[in-house]
């Protein structure tokens, strides 16, 4: 495990298609690459789930700057 990871500069945001489904976001680089190994087990499961259901529950993900995004309590990281 690398304990010297720098803070993420961006987030990969999967927007919800429905009011009952929460949007999900994951720390990433400017190109949208998520460090899978750096995610918690729950976040990793949510990330793979969101990727699987794009178009059904979630929008195509977009990369947003970290300064423009303040994760809600309980957000994936």
N, C-alpha and C positions, 0 to 999 in steps of 0.2 A: 504494500500500500504506500502510495506517495503522499507524504504529509506536507509537501511543499507546493501543492497545487495553487495556482493563482486564482483569484476570484474570476468568475465568468463575466465576460464583457457583454454577453447577449443572452437572450432566452429564445427557445423554440416554443412558440405558442400554438397550441391546438385549440382553436375556438370551437365552442359548442354550437351545434345546430338546433338544440332544444333548450328551453328554459330549465328543464329538470336535470340536465346533464351539465356538470361544472366544466369550465374550460380547464385545460391543463398546460403547464409550462415547465420547461426543463432548461437548466443552464447549458449553454453551448458556446461555440466560437462564432466569429462573424459569418462563417459559411454554413452555420446550422448543424455542425457536427457535435453531437452529444457524447460526453465521456461516460459511456455505459458503466464502466468499472467504478466511476466516482459517484454513482447514484446509489441510494439505499435500495434494499430489495423491493420495497413497496413502490418506490418511484420507478424502478426498472420495469416492474410488472405493468404499471400505469403507462409508461412510455411505449412498451410493445403493444399494449392494448389499443392505445390511441392511434398508433400507426396502422393497426389492423382495421380499425373501423372508420378511417377517413372516408368521408362521403356518406356514412351511415349516421354516426353520432358527432363527428368532428369535421371541421373544415380542413383543407390542406394547410399544413403548418406554415407559419411565417416567422422569420427571424426579426426580433426587435431588440434595440439596445437596452442594456440592463438599467440605465438611468430612466428609461421611459416605462419601466415595468417594476412595480412593487409587489412581490408575491404576497398573496393573502396568507393568513395563518393556515397552516396545514397544506400549503402548496408543495408540490414535489420538488425535491432537490437531491 
